[in-house]
Amino acid sequence: MAEVQINTEEIQKAFDEYDRKVTLNNVIVGCMLGAVLMPLGTLLDYYVYRSEVVYFLKLRLLCSLLIAAFWSVVITPFGRKHPRKLGVLLAIFPAFFISCMIYATDGASSPYYAGLNLVLLVVGFVLHWTFIESLIVVGIVNLMYVAACLLHGQVSTVGLLNNLYFLI
């Protein structure tokens, strides 16, 4: 009987290539979702912060525009080579703009922290982040949230801690 040779290096290389392609496709899907879903949040803005709806629409459209520009980077040779790093960066766009909305409204009392949860859940679900990637994104999103609350002023400690509990 012939002996079967297993080349683990070759298997690992094939898996890495497969993972890179799947991750790239997922980042592209994430870009599509982000570009479409951010402006749809205007419906929520209309009911929660009606006085800010025009300003928030501008922020949401700018976010979508930046995601579209980012998408054009994702499909370049650089993007095809580094989809995991770009997947982490993708989550930062909507999280930053939602943090701006938190700052512009009620800080730690704003219900928009839930939008940050949605970003983490949707983008994390679509992109299948590794544990380290998850830690990086959750850390950055939490820093942006805390900064938005502190810059807003008069931080509700209970609200801040409650929201951080759910974000972490």
PyRosetta script that sets phi, psi and omega in degrees:
from pyrosetta import init, pose_from_sequence

init()
pose = pose_from_sequence("MAEVQINTEEIQKAFDEYDRKVTLNNVIVGCMLGAVLMPLGTLLDYYVYRSEVVYFLKLRLLCSLLIAAFWSVVITPFGRKHPRKLGVLLAIFPAFFISCMIYATDGASSPYYAGLNLVLLVVGFVLHWTFIESLIVVGIVNLMYVAACLLHGQVSTVGLLNNLYFLI")
pose.set_psi(1, 136.3)
pose.set_omega(1, -177.9)
pose.set_phi(2, -75.6)
pose.set_psi(2, 142.8)
pose.set_omega(2, 179.2)
pose.set_phi(3, -83.2)
pose.set_psi(3, 134.6)
pose.set_omega(3, -179.3)
pose.set_phi(4, -91.1)
pose.set_psi(4, 125.6)
pose.set_omega(4, 177.9)
pose.set_phi(5, -97.2)
pose.set_psi(5, 126.2)
pose.set_omega(5, 177.9)
pose.set_phi(6, -108.0)
pose.set_psi(6, 120.7)
pose.set_omega(6, 178.9)
pose.set_phi(7, -99.1)
pose.set_psi(7, 94.5)
pose.set_omega(7, -176.4)
pose.set_phi(8, -65.0)
pose.set_psi(8, -30.3)
pose.set_omega(8, 178.5)
pose.set_phi(9, -64.6)
pose.set_psi(9, -41.7)
pose.set_omega(9, 178.9)
pose.set_phi(10, -67.3)
pose.set_psi(10, -39.9)
pose.set_omega(10, 178.2)
pose.set_phi(11, -64.1)
pose.set_psi(11, -44.3)
pose.set_omega(11, 179.1)
pose.set_phi(12, -62.7)
pose.set_psi(12, -40.9)
pose.set_omega(12, 179.4)
pose.set_phi(13, -63.9)
pose.set_psi(13, -41.8)
pose.set_omega(13, 178.3)
pose.set_phi(14, -65.1)
pose.set_psi(14, -42.0)
pose.set_omega(14, 178.3)
pose.set_phi(15, -64.2)
pose.set_psi(15, -43.6)
pose.set_omega(15, 179.5)
pose.set_phi(16, -59.4)
pose.set_psi(16, -40.3)
pose.set_omega(16, 178.9)
pose.set_phi(17, -66.5)
pose.set_psi(17, -43.3)
pose.set_omega(17, 177.4)
pose.set_phi(18, -61.4)
pose.set_psi(18, -47.6)
pose.set_omega(18, -179.3)
pose.set_phi(19, -61.4)
pose.set_psi(19, -40.4)
pose.set_omega(19, 179.6)
pose.set_phi(20, -61.8)
pose.set_psi(20, -44.7)
pose.set_omega(20, -179.3)
pose.set_phi(21, -66.1)
pose.set_psi(21, -44.6)
pose.set_omega(21, 179.4)
pose.set_phi(22, -63.9)
pose.set_psi(22, -43.6)
pose.set_omega(22, 179.5)
pose.set_phi(23, -62.9)
pose.set_psi(23, -41.8)
pose.set_omega(23, 178.1)
pose.set_phi(24, -60.1)
pose.set_psi(24, -46.7)
pose.set_omega(24, 177.6)
pose.set_phi(25, -60.4)
pose.set_psi(25, -39.8)
pose.set_omega(25, 179.4)
pose.set_phi(26, -66.8)
pose.set_psi(26, -37.3)
pose.set_omega(26, 177.0)
pose.set_phi(27, -64.8)
pose.set_psi(27, -39.7)
pose.set_omega(27, 177.6)
pose.set_phi(28, -62.6)
pose.set_psi(28, -44.1)
pose.set_omega(28, 176.4)
pose.set_phi(29, -61.9)
pose.set_psi(29, -41.7)
pose.set_omega(29, 177.8)
pose.set_phi(30, -60.5)
pose.set_psi(30, -39.6)
pose.set_omega(30, 176.9)
pose.set_phi(31, -63.2)
pose.set_psi(31, -43.9)
pose.set_omega(31, 178.9)
pose.set_phi(32, -61.0)
pose.set_psi(32, -47.1)
pose.set_omega(32, -179.7)
pose.set_phi(33, -62.0)
pose.set_psi(33, -45.6)
pose.set_omega(33, -179.7)
pose.set_phi(34, -62.7)
pose.set_psi(34, -43.4)
pose.set_omega(34, -178.6)
pose.set_phi(35, -65.3)
pose.set_psi(35, -32.2)
pose.set_omega(35, -178.9)
pose.set_phi(36, -87.3)
pose.set_psi(36, -43.0)
pose.set_omega(36, -172.6)
pose.set_phi(37, -75.1)
pose.set_psi(37, -31.3)
pose.set_omega(37, -179.7)
pose.set_phi(38, -58.6)
pose.set_psi(38, -50.4)
pose.set_omega(38, 179.5)
pose.set_phi(39, -65.2)
pose.set_psi(39, -28.5)
pose.set_omega(39, 179.2)
pose.set_phi(40, -64.4)
pose.set_psi(40, -21.8)
pose.set_omega(40, 177.2)
pose.set_phi(41, -64.6)
pose.set_psi(41, -11.1)
pose.set_omega(41, 177.7)
pose.set_phi(42, -59.6)
pose.set_psi(42, -30.9)
pose.set_omega(42, 176.5)
pose.set_phi(43, -59.5)
pose.set_psi(43, -43.0)
pose.set_omega(43, 177.2)
pose.set_phi(44, -65.8)
pose.set_psi(44, -44.0)
pose.set_omega(44, 179.8)
pose.set_phi(45, -55.9)
pose.set_psi(45, -40.3)
pose.set_omega(45, -177.9)
pose.set_phi(46, -59.3)
pose.set_psi(46, -37.7)
pose.set_omega(46, -177.4)
pose.set_phi(47, -90.3)
pose.set_psi(47, -29.6)
pose.set_omega(47, -175.3)
pose.set_phi(48, -94.3)
pose.set_psi(48, -44.6)
pose.set_omega(48, -178.9)
pose.set_phi(49, -132.4)
pose.set_psi(49, 66.6)
pose.set_omega(49, -174.8)
pose.set_phi(50, -56.1)
pose.set_psi(50, -36.9)
pose.set_omega(50, -178.1)
pose.set_phi(51, -68.8)
pose.set_psi(51, -17.9)
pose.set_omega(51, -178.0)
pose.set_phi(52, -105.0)
pose.set_psi(52, 5.0)
pose.set_omega(52, -170.0)
pose.set_phi(53, -59.5)
pose.set_psi(53, -40.2)
pose.set_omega(53, -179.0)
pose.set_phi(54, -69.4)
pose.set_psi(54, -45.7)
pose.set_omega(54, 178.8)
pose.set_phi(55, -60.9)
pose.set_psi(55, -44.8)
pose.set_omega(55, -179.6)
pose.set_phi(56, -67.2)
pose.set_psi(56, -34.6)
pose.set_omega(56, 176.5)
pose.set_phi(57, -62.2)
pose.set_psi(57, -41.0)
pose.set_omega(57, 177.6)
pose.set_phi(58, -61.7)
pose.set_psi(58, -44.1)
pose.set_omega(58, 178.2)
pose.set_phi(59, -62.0)
pose.set_psi(59, -43.5)
pose.set_omega(59, -178.2)
pose.set_phi(60, -65.4)
pose.set_psi(60, -41.3)
pose.set_omega(60, 178.5)
pose.set_phi(61, -67.8)
pose.set_psi(61, -38.4)
pose.set_omega(61, 176.1)
pose.set_phi(62, -62.6)
pose.set_psi(62, -42.6)
pose.set_omega(62, 177.4)
pose.set_phi(63, -59.3)
pose.set_psi(63, -45.9)
pose.set_omega(63, 179.6)
pose.set_phi(64, -62.4)
pose.set_psi(64, -39.4)
pose.set_omega(64, 178.0)
pose.set_phi(65, -63.7)
pose.set_psi(65, -42.9)
pose.set_omega(65, 178.5)
pose.set_phi(66, -66.4)
pose.set_psi(66, -38.1)
pose.set_omega(66, 177.1)
pose.set_phi(67, -64.5)
pose.set_psi(67, -39.5)
pose.set_omega(67, 177.6)
pose.set_phi(68, -63.7)
pose.set_psi(68, -41.3)
pose.set_omega(68, 176.8)
pose.set_phi(69, -64.7)
pose.set_psi(69, -40.6)
pose.set_omega(69, 177.8)
pose.set_phi(70, -61.7)
pose.set_psi(70, -40.4)
pose.set_omega(70, 177.5)
pose.set_phi(71, -55.6)
pose.set_psi(71, -40.0)
pose.set_omega(71, 180.0)
pose.set_phi(72, -66.3)
pose.set_psi(72, -24.6)
pose.set_omega(72, 174.7)
pose.set_phi(73, -78.2)
pose.set_psi(73, -38.2)
pose.set_omega(73, -178.0)
pose.set_phi(74, -58.1)
pose.set_psi(74, -36.2)
pose.set_omega(74, -175.6)
pose.set_phi(75, -88.1)
pose.set_psi(75, 4.3)
pose.set_omega(75, 176.2)
pose.set_phi(76, -81.7)
pose.set_psi(76, 169.0)
pose.set_omega(76, 174.9)
pose.set_phi(77, -56.1)
pose.set_psi(77, -37.6)
pose.set_omega(77, 177.4)
pose.set_phi(78, -61.7)
pose.set_psi(78, -46.5)
pose.set_omega(78, 179.9)
pose.set_phi(79, -62.6)
pose.set_psi(79, -40.5)
pose.set_omega(79, 179.2)
pose.set_phi(80, -67.0)
pose.set_psi(80, -24.0)
pose.set_omega(80, -179.8)
pose.set_phi(81, -85.5)
pose.set_psi(81, -28.0)
pose.set_omega(81, -173.7)
pose.set_phi(82, -127.2)
pose.set_psi(82, 51.7)
pose.set_omega(82, -175.5)
pose.set_phi(83, -67.1)
pose.set_psi(83, -31.1)
pose.set_omega(83, -179.0)
pose.set_phi(84, -66.7)
pose.set_psi(84, -43.7)
pose.set_omega(84, 178.4)
pose.set_phi(85, -64.1)
pose.set_psi(85, -40.1)
pose.set_omega(85, 179.7)
pose.set_phi(86, -69.3)
pose.set_psi(86, -32.5)
pose.set_omega(86, 177.0)
pose.set_phi(87, -63.3)
pose.set_psi(87, -38.2)
pose.set_omega(87, 176.4)
pose.set_phi(88, -66.1)
pose.set_psi(88, -43.7)
pose.set_omega(88, -178.8)
pose.set_phi(89, -65.6)
pose.set_psi(89, -34.4)
pose.set_omega(89, -178.5)
pose.set_phi(90, -56.8)
pose.set_psi(90, -41.1)
pose.set_omega(90, -178.0)
pose.set_phi(91, -64.8)
pose.set_psi(91, -23.6)
pose.set_omega(91, -175.8)
pose.set_phi(92, -70.5)
pose.set_psi(92, -32.0)
pose.set_omega(92, -178.3)
pose.set_phi(93, -58.7)
pose.set_psi(93, -61.5)
pose.set_omega(93, -179.3)
pose.set_phi(94, -65.3)
pose.set_psi(94, -34.7)
pose.set_omega(94, -179.8)
pose.set_phi(95, -63.1)
pose.set_psi(95, -39.4)
pose.set_omega(95, 178.5)
pose.set_phi(96, -63.0)
pose.set_psi(96, -46.5)
pose.set_omega(96, -177.2)
pose.set_phi(97, -70.0)
pose.set_psi(97, -35.3)
pose.set_omega(97, 175.2)
pose.set_phi(98, -66.3)
pose.set_psi(98, -38.2)
pose.set_omega(98, 176.0)
pose.set_phi(99, -62.7)
pose.set_psi(99, -37.0)
pose.set_omega(99, 175.9)
pose.set_phi(100, -62.7)
pose.set_psi(100, -38.6)
pose.set_omega(100, 178.7)
pose.set_phi(101, -68.2)
pose.set_psi(101, -37.0)
pose.set_omega(101, 176.7)
pose.set_phi(102, -63.7)
pose.set_psi(102, -45.2)
pose.set_omega(102, 177.9)
pose.set_phi(103, -60.7)
pose.set_psi(103, -42.2)
pose.set_omega(103, -175.5)
pose.set_phi(104, -74.1)
pose.set_psi(104, -13.6)
pose.set_omega(104, -176.2)
pose.set_phi(105, -113.1)
pose.set_psi(105, -102.1)
pose.set_omega(105, -170.7)
pose.set_phi(106, -111.7)
pose.set_psi(106, 14.7)
pose.set_omega(106, 178.8)
pose.set_phi(107, 56.4)
pose.set_psi(107, -129.9)
pose.set_omega(107, -176.7)
pose.set_phi(108, -64.9)
pose.set_psi(108, -16.7)
pose.set_omega(108, 178.5)
pose.set_phi(109, -89.8)
pose.set_psi(109, -5.4)
pose.set_omega(109, -178.9)
pose.set_phi(110, -70.5)
pose.set_psi(110, 135.2)
pose.set_omega(110, 176.1)
pose.set_phi(111, -73.9)
pose.set_psi(111, -4.1)
pose.set_omega(111, -176.5)
pose.set_phi(112, -72.7)
pose.set_psi(112, -6.8)
pose.set_omega(112, 173.8)
pose.set_phi(113, -58.8)
pose.set_psi(113, -27.1)
pose.set_omega(113, 178.3)
pose.set_phi(114, -61.8)
pose.set_psi(114, -29.7)
pose.set_omega(114, 176.2)
pose.set_phi(115, -63.9)
pose.set_psi(115, -33.9)
pose.set_omega(115, 176.8)
pose.set_phi(116, -67.1)
pose.set_psi(116, -37.3)
pose.set_omega(116, 174.9)
pose.set_phi(117, -61.1)
pose.set_psi(117, -42.6)
pose.set_omega(117, 179.1)
pose.set_phi(118, -61.3)
pose.set_psi(118, -42.4)
pose.set_omega(118, 178.3)
pose.set_phi(119, -58.7)
pose.set_psi(119, -49.3)
pose.set_omega(119, -178.4)
pose.set_phi(120, -62.4)
pose.set_psi(120, -41.7)
pose.set_omega(120, -178.6)
pose.set_phi(121, -71.2)
pose.set_psi(121, -50.3)
pose.set_omega(121, -175.8)
pose.set_phi(122, -67.5)
pose.set_psi(122, -50.8)
pose.set_omega(122, -177.8)
pose.set_phi(123, -67.1)
pose.set_psi(123, -40.4)
pose.set_omega(123, 177.6)
pose.set_phi(124, -63.4)
pose.set_psi(124, -38.6)
pose.set_omega(124, 178.9)
pose.set_phi(125, -67.1)
pose.set_psi(125, -45.0)
pose.set_omega(125, -178.6)
pose.set_phi(126, -68.3)
pose.set_psi(126, -40.3)
pose.set_omega(126, -172.9)
pose.set_phi(127, -90.3)
pose.set_psi(127, -12.6)
pose.set_omega(127, -179.6)
pose.set_phi(128, 52.6)
pose.set_psi(128, 59.3)
pose.set_omega(128, -179.2)
pose.set_phi(129, -61.5)
pose.set_psi(129, 151.0)
pose.set_omega(129, 170.0)
pose.set_phi(130, -75.3)
pose.set_psi(130, 170.7)
pose.set_omega(130, 178.7)
pose.set_phi(131, -59.5)
pose.set_psi(131, -45.4)
pose.set_omega(131, -178.9)
pose.set_phi(132, -64.3)
pose.set_psi(132, -43.3)
pose.set_omega(132, 178.2)
pose.set_phi(133, -61.3)
pose.set_psi(133, -40.7)
pose.set_omega(133, 177.5)
pose.set_phi(134, -61.3)
pose.set_psi(134, -45.8)
pose.set_omega(134, 178.4)
pose.set_phi(135, -59.8)
pose.set_psi(135, -42.5)
pose.set_omega(135, -179.2)
pose.set_phi(136, -63.2)
pose.set_psi(136, -49.8)
pose.set_omega(136, -176.9)
pose.set_phi(137, -66.2)
pose.set_psi(137, -45.3)
pose.set_omega(137, 179.6)
pose.set_phi(138, -61.3)
pose.set_psi(138, -40.5)
pose.set_omega(138, 177.8)
pose.set_phi(139, -62.2)
pose.set_psi(139, -46.8)
pose.set_omega(139, -179.3)
pose.set_phi(140, -65.2)
pose.set_psi(140, -43.9)
pose.set_omega(140, -179.8)
pose.set_phi(141, -62.9)
pose.set_psi(141, -41.9)
pose.set_omega(141, 178.6)
pose.set_phi(142, -66.0)
pose.set_psi(142, -37.9)
pose.set_omega(142, 176.2)
pose.set_phi(143, -63.6)
pose.set_psi(143, -42.2)
pose.set_omega(143, 177.8)
pose.set_phi(144, -64.3)
pose.set_psi(144, -40.0)
pose.set_omega(144, 179.7)
pose.set_phi(145, -64.1)
pose.set_psi(145, -48.6)
pose.set_omega(145, 179.9)
pose.set_phi(146, -61.8)
pose.set_psi(146, -41.8)
pose.set_omega(146, 178.2)
pose.set_phi(147, -61.4)
pose.set_psi(147, -43.5)
pose.set_omega(147, 179.0)
pose.set_phi(148, -61.1)
pose.set_psi(148, -42.4)
pose.set_omega(148, -179.9)
pose.set_phi(149, -67.1)
pose.set_psi(149, -45.7)
pose.set_omega(149, -179.1)
pose.set_phi(150, -66.7)
pose.set_psi(150, -40.9)
pose.set_omega(150, 179.1)
pose.set_phi(151, -67.9)
pose.set_psi(151, -29.0)
pose.set_omega(151, 177.1)
pose.set_phi(152, -64.6)
pose.set_psi(152, -36.5)
pose.set_omega(152, -179.2)
pose.set_phi(153, 94.5)
pose.set_psi(153, 167.0)
pose.set_omega(153, 180.0)
pose.set_phi(154, 41.4)
pose.set_psi(154, 66.8)
pose.set_omega(154, -176.5)
pose.set_phi(155, -75.5)
pose.set_psi(155, 126.7)
pose.set_omega(155, 172.2)
pose.set_phi(156, -80.2)
pose.set_psi(156, 106.9)
pose.set_omega(156, -176.3)
pose.set_phi(157, -59.9)
pose.set_psi(157, -43.0)
pose.set_omega(157, 180.0)
pose.set_phi(158, -62.5)
pose.set_psi(158, -46.0)
pose.set_omega(158, 179.1)
pose.set_phi(159, -62.3)
pose.set_psi(159, -44.1)
pose.set_omega(159, -179.7)
pose.set_phi(160, -62.0)
pose.set_psi(160, -48.5)
pose.set_omega(160, -178.8)
pose.set_phi(161, -65.8)
pose.set_psi(161, -39.3)
pose.set_omega(161, 177.9)
pose.set_phi(162, -60.5)
pose.set_psi(162, -49.5)
pose.set_omega(162, -177.1)
pose.set_phi(163, -67.2)
pose.set_psi(163, -39.1)
pose.set_omega(163, 177.2)
pose.set_phi(164, -63.4)
pose.set_psi(164, -37.3)
pose.set_omega(164, 177.5)
pose.set_phi(165, -55.6)
pose.set_psi(165, -45.8)
pose.set_omega(165, -178.2)
pose.set_phi(166, -75.9)
pose.set_psi(166, -29.8)
pose.set_omega(166, 178.6)
pose.set_phi(167, -72.7)
pose.set_psi(167, -35.2)
pose.set_omega(167, -178.6)
pose.set_phi(168, -79.1)
pose.dump_pdb("model.pdb")
